[in-house]
Amino acid sequence: MKKLISESKDGRWPEKPKVFPHLTTPAVLPDGNGGFTPCPELLTENEEIRFLRLDGIDTDNPANTLRYYRKKGFLQATQVGKCIRYRRVELEKLLDRLTEVNPR
């Protein structure tokens, strides 16, 4: 059987490549029951609303807030089939942009 990964010259195994090196901590989503679930890398609109906790603020339609952020260029979405999805990386960038625009 042929080896796919070989040991380095010093006898150690190579480090596992990091797919998203800028994401250092695992993110979680509130599950609605006081607990949390792991956050996927590609989120639906409802998951994104929970991630940003837009469902907990006093707004009629949190999806309109997402559309506003996309229209202003603060948030990039990805269309997969007929559905709009949000990469977690883009949500992190959105939070960075909002913090720059309106620091507290």
LOZAVO-321543 format. One record per atom (N, C-alpha, C): atom name; x, z, y negated. Coordinates in Angstrom, 1 decimal, always signed. Atoms other than C-alpha are relative to their C-alpha. Layout:
<recs>
(rec "CA" (X Z Y))
...
</recs>
This chain:
<recs>
(rec "N" (+0.8 +0.0 +1.2))
(rec "CA" (+0.0 +0.0 +0.0))
(rec "C" (+0.9 +0.0 -1.2))
(rec "N" (-0.7 +0.2 +1.2))
(rec "CA" (+1.3 -1.0 -3.4))
(rec "C" (-0.4 +1.1 -1.0))
(rec "N" (+0.3 -1.0 +1.0))
(rec "CA" (+1.7 +1.7 -6.1))
(rec "C" (-0.4 -0.6 -1.3))
(rec "N" (+0.4 +0.5 +1.3))
(rec "CA" (-0.2 +1.0 -9.3))
(rec "C" (+0.7 +0.7 -1.2))
(rec "N" (-0.7 -0.8 +1.1))
(rec "CA" (+1.4 +3.8 -11.4))
(rec "C" (+1.2 +0.6 +0.7))
(rec "N" (-1.3 -0.6 -0.6))
(rec "CA" (+5.0 +4.8 -10.8))
(rec "C" (+0.5 +1.1 -0.8))
(rec "N" (-0.6 -1.1 +0.7))
(rec "CA" (+6.9 +7.8 -11.7))
(rec "C" (+1.0 -0.5 -1.0))
(rec "N" (-1.0 +0.4 +0.9))
(rec "CA" (+9.2 +7.7 -14.7))
(rec "C" (+1.4 +0.3 +0.6))
(rec "N" (-1.3 -0.2 -0.5))
(rec "CA" (+13.0 +7.8 -14.3))
(rec "C" (+0.4 +1.4 +0.2))
(rec "N" (-0.3 -1.4 -0.2))
(rec "CA" (+13.1 +11.5 -14.7))
(rec "C" (-0.9 +0.7 +1.0))
(rec "N" (+0.8 -0.5 -1.1))
(rec "CA" (+10.6 +12.0 -11.9))
(rec "C" (-1.4 +0.6 -0.4))
(rec "N" (+1.3 -0.5 +0.5))
(rec "CA" (+7.6 +13.0 -14.1))
(rec "C" (-1.0 -1.2 -0.1))
(rec "N" (+1.0 +1.0 +0.1))
(rec "CA" (+4.3 +11.1 -14.2))
(rec "C" (-0.2 -0.3 -1.5))
(rec "N" (+0.3 +0.3 +1.4))
(rec "CA" (+3.5 +9.2 -17.4))
(rec "C" (-1.2 +0.7 -0.5))
(rec "N" (+1.2 -0.7 +0.6))
(rec "CA" (+1.1 +10.8 -19.8))
(rec "C" (-1.2 -0.9 +0.1))
(rec "N" (+1.2 +0.8 +0.0))
(rec "CA" (-2.5 +9.7 -19.6))
(rec "C" (-0.2 -0.6 -1.4))
(rec "N" (+0.2 +0.6 +1.3))
(rec "CA" (-3.2 +7.2 -22.4))
(rec "C" (-1.3 +0.6 -0.7))
(rec "N" (+1.1 -0.6 +0.7))
(rec "CA" (-5.5 +8.6 -25.1))
(rec "C" (-0.8 -1.2 -0.6))
(rec "N" (+0.9 +1.1 +0.4))
(rec "CA" (-8.5 +6.3 -25.7))
(rec "C" (-0.3 +0.2 -1.5))
(rec "N" (+0.4 -0.2 +1.4))
(rec "CA" (-9.6 +7.9 -29.0))
(rec "C" (+0.9 +1.2 -0.5))
(rec "N" (-0.9 -1.1 +0.4))
(rec "CA" (-6.6 +9.9 -30.3))
(rec "C" (-0.4 +0.8 -1.2))
(rec "N" (+0.4 -0.7 +1.3))
(rec "CA" (-8.3 +10.7 -33.6))
(rec "C" (-1.1 +1.0 +0.3))
(rec "N" (+1.0 -0.9 -0.4))
(rec "CA" (-11.1 +12.6 -31.7))
(rec "C" (+0.7 +1.1 +0.7))
(rec "N" (-0.7 -1.0 -0.6))
(rec "CA" (-9.4 +15.9 -31.0))
(rec "C" (-0.8 +1.1 +0.7))
(rec "N" (+0.9 -1.0 -0.6))
(rec "CA" (-12.3 +18.2 -30.2))
(rec "C" (-1.2 -0.7 +0.6))
(rec "N" (+1.2 +0.6 -0.6))
(rec "CA" (-15.2 +17.4 -27.9))
(rec "C" (-1.2 +0.4 -0.9))
(rec "N" (+1.2 -0.3 +0.8))
(rec "CA" (-18.5 +17.1 -29.8))
(rec "C" (-1.1 +0.3 +0.9))
(rec "N" (+1.2 -0.4 -0.8))
(rec "CA" (-21.8 +18.5 -28.7))
(rec "C" (-1.2 -0.3 -0.9))
(rec "N" (+1.3 +0.2 +0.7))
(rec "CA" (-25.4 +17.8 -29.6))
(rec "C" (-0.9 +1.2 +0.3))
(rec "N" (+1.0 -1.1 -0.3))
(rec "CA" (-28.1 +20.5 -30.0))
(rec "C" (-1.0 -0.6 +1.0))
(rec "N" (+0.9 +0.5 -0.9))
(rec "CA" (-30.5 +20.2 -27.1))
(rec "C" (-1.5 +0.3 -0.3))
(rec "N" (+1.3 -0.4 +0.4))
(rec "CA" (-33.5 +21.6 -28.9))
(rec "C" (-0.5 +1.3 +0.6))
(rec "N" (+0.3 -1.3 -0.6))
(rec "CA" (-33.6 +24.8 -26.8))
(rec "C" (+1.0 +1.1 -0.3))
(rec "N" (-1.0 -1.0 +0.4))
(rec "CA" (-30.9 +26.7 -28.5))
(rec "C" (+1.4 -0.3 +0.7))
(rec "N" (-1.2 +0.3 -0.7))
(rec "CA" (-28.2 +25.1 -26.3))
(rec "C" (+0.6 -1.3 -0.5))
(rec "N" (-0.7 +1.3 +0.4))
(rec "CA" (-25.9 +22.1 -26.5))
(rec "C" (+0.3 -0.8 +1.2))
(rec "N" (-0.4 +1.0 -1.1))
(rec "CA" (-25.1 +19.0 -24.4))
(rec "C" (+1.2 -0.8 -0.6))
(rec "N" (-1.2 +0.8 +0.4))
(rec "CA" (-21.9 +16.9 -24.5))
(rec "C" (-0.5 -1.2 -0.8))
(rec "N" (+0.3 +1.2 +0.8))
(rec "CA" (-22.0 +14.1 -27.1))
(rec "C" (+0.7 -1.2 +0.5))
(rec "N" (-0.6 +1.2 -0.5))
(rec "CA" (-21.5 +10.6 -25.8))
(rec "C" (+0.7 -0.7 -1.1))
(rec "N" (-0.7 +0.8 +1.0))
(rec "CA" (-19.3 +8.1 -27.6))
(rec "C" (-0.9 -1.0 -0.7))
(rec "N" (+1.0 +1.0 +0.6))
(rec "CA" (-22.2 +5.7 -28.2))
(rec "C" (-1.4 +0.7 +0.0))
(rec "N" (+1.2 -0.8 +0.2))
(rec "CA" (-25.3 +7.4 -29.6))
(rec "C" (-1.2 -0.9 -0.3))
(rec "N" (+1.2 +0.6 +0.4))
(rec "CA" (-28.9 +6.3 -29.9))
(rec "C" (-0.4 +0.5 -1.4))
(rec "N" (+0.4 -0.5 +1.3))
(rec "CA" (-30.7 +6.7 -33.2))
(rec "C" (-0.5 +1.5 +0.0))
(rec "N" (+0.5 -1.4 -0.1))
(rec "CA" (-32.4 +9.9 -32.0))
(rec "C" (+1.2 +1.0 +0.2))
(rec "N" (-1.1 -0.8 -0.2))
(rec "CA" (-29.1 +11.3 -30.8))
(rec "C" (+0.8 +0.2 -1.3))
(rec "N" (-0.7 +0.0 +1.2))
(rec "CA" (-27.5 +10.4 -34.1))
(rec "C" (-0.7 +0.9 -1.0))
(rec "N" (+0.7 -0.9 +0.9))
(rec "CA" (-30.2 +12.2 -36.0))
(rec "C" (+0.2 +1.4 +0.4))
(rec "N" (-0.3 -1.4 -0.5))
(rec "CA" (-29.6 +15.3 -33.9))
(rec "C" (+1.5 +0.4 -0.3))
(rec "N" (-1.4 -0.2 +0.3))
(rec "CA" (-25.8 +14.9 -34.4))
(rec "C" (+0.2 +0.4 -1.4))
(rec "N" (-0.1 -0.3 +1.5))
(rec "CA" (-26.1 +14.9 -38.2))
(rec "C" (-1.0 +1.1 -0.4))
(rec "N" (+1.0 -1.0 +0.2))
(rec "CA" (-28.9 +17.5 -37.9))
(rec "C" (-1.0 -0.4 -1.1))
(rec "N" (+0.9 +0.5 +1.0))
(rec "CA" (-31.2 +15.4 -40.0))
(rec "C" (-1.5 +0.4 +0.3))
(rec "N" (+1.3 -0.5 -0.4))
(rec "CA" (-34.2 +16.6 -38.0))
(rec "C" (-0.3 +1.4 -0.5))
(rec "N" (+0.2 -1.4 +0.5))
(rec "CA" (-33.7 +20.1 -39.4))
(rec "C" (-0.2 +0.1 -1.5))
(rec "N" (+0.2 -0.1 +1.4))
(rec "CA" (-34.0 +19.2 -43.0))
(rec "C" (-1.4 -0.5 -0.4))
(rec "N" (+1.3 +0.3 +0.4))
(rec "CA" (-37.1 +18.6 -45.0))
(rec "C" (-0.1 -1.5 -0.4))
(rec "N" (+0.1 +1.5 +0.3))
(rec "CA" (-37.5 +14.8 -44.7))
(rec "C" (-1.1 -0.5 +0.9))
(rec "N" (+1.1 +0.6 -0.7))
(rec "CA" (-40.5 +12.7 -43.6))
(rec "C" (+0.5 -0.8 +1.2))
(rec "N" (-0.5 +0.9 -1.0))
(rec "CA" (-38.5 +10.2 -41.6))
(rec "C" (+1.6 -0.1 +0.0))
(rec "N" (-1.5 +0.0 +0.0))
(rec "CA" (-34.8 +10.9 -40.7))
(rec "C" (+0.6 -1.4 +0.2))
(rec "N" (-0.5 +1.3 -0.2))
(rec "CA" (-34.4 +7.3 -39.6))
(rec "C" (+0.2 -0.8 -1.3))
(rec "N" (-0.1 +0.7 +1.3))
(rec "CA" (-34.9 +6.1 -43.2))
(rec "C" (+1.4 +0.4 -0.6))
(rec "N" (-1.3 -0.4 +0.5))
(rec "CA" (-31.8 +8.2 -44.1))
(rec "C" (+1.1 -0.8 +0.6))
(rec "N" (-1.0 +0.8 -0.7))
(rec "CA" (-29.8 +6.3 -41.5))
(rec "C" (+0.0 -1.4 -0.6))
(rec "N" (+0.1 +1.3 +0.5))
(rec "CA" (-31.0 +3.0 -42.8))
(rec "C" (+0.6 +0.0 -1.5))
(rec "N" (-0.5 -0.1 +1.4))
(rec "CA" (-30.1 +4.1 -46.4))
(rec "C" (+1.6 +0.0 +0.1))
(rec "N" (-1.5 -0.1 -0.2))
(rec "CA" (-26.5 +5.0 -45.2))
(rec "C" (+0.6 -1.4 +0.4))
(rec "N" (-0.5 +1.3 -0.4))
(rec "CA" (-26.2 +1.6 -43.5))
(rec "C" (+0.0 -1.0 -1.1))
(rec "N" (+0.2 +1.0 +1.1))
(rec "CA" (-27.5 -0.3 -46.5))
(rec "C" (+1.1 +0.2 -1.1))
(rec "N" (-1.1 -0.3 +1.0))
(rec "CA" (-25.0 +1.5 -48.8))
(rec "C" (+1.4 -0.2 +0.5))
(rec "N" (-1.3 +0.3 -0.5))
(rec "CA" (-22.2 +0.7 -46.5))
(rec "C" (+0.8 +1.3 +0.5))
(rec "N" (-0.6 -1.3 -0.4))
(rec "CA" (-21.5 +4.4 -45.6))
(rec "C" (+0.1 +0.0 +1.6))
(rec "N" (+0.1 -0.1 -1.4))
(rec "CA" (-22.4 +3.9 -41.9))
(rec "C" (+0.0 -1.4 +0.6))
(rec "N" (+0.0 +1.2 -0.7))
(rec "CA" (-21.6 +1.1 -39.5))
(rec "C" (-0.8 +0.2 +1.3))
(rec "N" (+0.7 -0.1 -1.2))
(rec "CA" (-24.0 +0.5 -36.6))
(rec "C" (+0.4 -1.2 +0.9))
(rec "N" (-0.4 +1.0 -0.9))
(rec "CA" (-23.5 -1.6 -33.5))
(rec "C" (-1.3 -0.4 +0.8))
(rec "N" (+1.2 +0.4 -0.8))
(rec "CA" (-26.3 -3.7 -31.9))
(rec "C" (+0.4 -0.3 +1.4))
(rec "N" (-0.2 +0.2 -1.5))
(rec "CA" (-26.4 -3.5 -28.1))
(rec "C" (-1.3 -0.5 +0.5))
(rec "N" (+1.3 +0.5 -0.4))
(rec "CA" (-29.1 -5.8 -26.8))
(rec "C" (-0.9 -0.1 -1.3))
(rec "N" (+0.9 -0.1 +1.1))
(rec "CA" (-32.1 -5.2 -29.0))
(rec "C" (+0.0 +1.4 -0.7))
(rec "N" (-0.1 -1.3 +0.5))
(rec "CA" (-31.1 -1.6 -29.8))
(rec "C" (+1.2 +0.2 -0.9))
(rec "N" (-1.1 -0.4 +0.9))
(rec "CA" (-29.0 -0.2 -32.6))
(rec "C" (+0.6 +1.3 +0.5))
(rec "N" (-0.7 -1.2 -0.5))
(rec "CA" (-26.4 +2.3 -31.5))
(rec "C" (+1.1 +0.3 -1.0))
(rec "N" (-1.0 -0.5 +0.9))
(rec "CA" (-23.9 +4.4 -33.4))
(rec "C" (+1.2 +0.5 +0.8))
(rec "N" (-1.2 -0.6 -0.6))
(rec "CA" (-20.3 +5.0 -32.3))
(rec "C" (+0.3 +1.3 -0.7))
(rec "N" (-0.3 -1.3 +0.5))
(rec "CA" (-19.3 +8.6 -32.7))
(rec "C" (+1.1 -0.1 -1.0))
(rec "N" (-1.0 +0.2 +0.9))
(rec "CA" (-16.2 +7.4 -34.5))
(rec "C" (-0.5 -0.3 -1.4))
(rec "N" (+0.6 +0.4 +1.3))
(rec "CA" (-18.4 +5.8 -37.2))
(rec "C" (-0.7 +1.2 -0.6))
(rec "N" (+0.7 -1.2 +0.6))
(rec "CA" (-20.3 +9.1 -37.6))
(rec "C" (+1.0 +0.9 -0.6))
(rec "N" (-1.1 -0.9 +0.6))
(rec "CA" (-17.0 +11.0 -38.2))
(rec "C" (+0.4 -0.6 -1.3))
(rec "N" (-0.4 +0.6 +1.2))
(rec "CA" (-16.1 +8.4 -40.8))
(rec "C" (-1.1 +0.2 -1.1))
(rec "N" (+1.1 -0.2 +0.9))
(rec "CA" (-19.6 +8.8 -42.4))
(rec "C" (+0.2 +1.4 -0.6))
(rec "N" (-0.2 -1.3 +0.5))
(rec "CA" (-19.0 +12.5 -42.7))
(rec "C" (+1.1 +0.2 -1.0))
(rec "N" (-1.2 +0.0 +0.9))
(rec "CA" (-15.6 +12.0 -44.3))
(rec "C" (-0.4 -0.7 -1.3))
(rec "N" (+0.4 +0.7 +1.2))
(rec "CA" (-17.1 +9.5 -46.8))
(rec "C" (-0.9 +0.9 -0.9))
(rec "N" (+1.0 -0.9 +0.7))
(rec "CA" (-20.0 +11.9 -47.7))
(rec "C" (+0.7 +1.2 -0.6))
(rec "N" (-0.8 -1.1 +0.6))
(rec "CA" (-17.5 +14.7 -48.2))
(rec "C" (+0.8 -0.4 -1.2))
(rec "N" (-0.8 +0.5 +1.1))
(rec "CA" (-15.3 +12.6 -50.5))
(rec "C" (-0.9 -0.2 -1.2))
(rec "N" (+1.0 +0.3 +1.1))
(rec "CA" (-18.4 +11.5 -52.6))
(rec "C" (-0.6 +1.3 -0.6))
(rec "N" (+0.7 -1.1 +0.5))
(rec "CA" (-20.0 +14.9 -52.8))
(rec "C" (+0.6 +1.3 +0.6))
(rec "N" (-0.7 -1.2 -0.6))
(rec "CA" (-17.5 +17.8 -52.0))
(rec "C" (-0.7 +1.2 -0.5))
(rec "N" (+0.6 -1.3 +0.4))
(rec "CA" (-18.8 +21.3 -52.0))
(rec "C" (+1.0 +1.1 +0.1))
</recs>
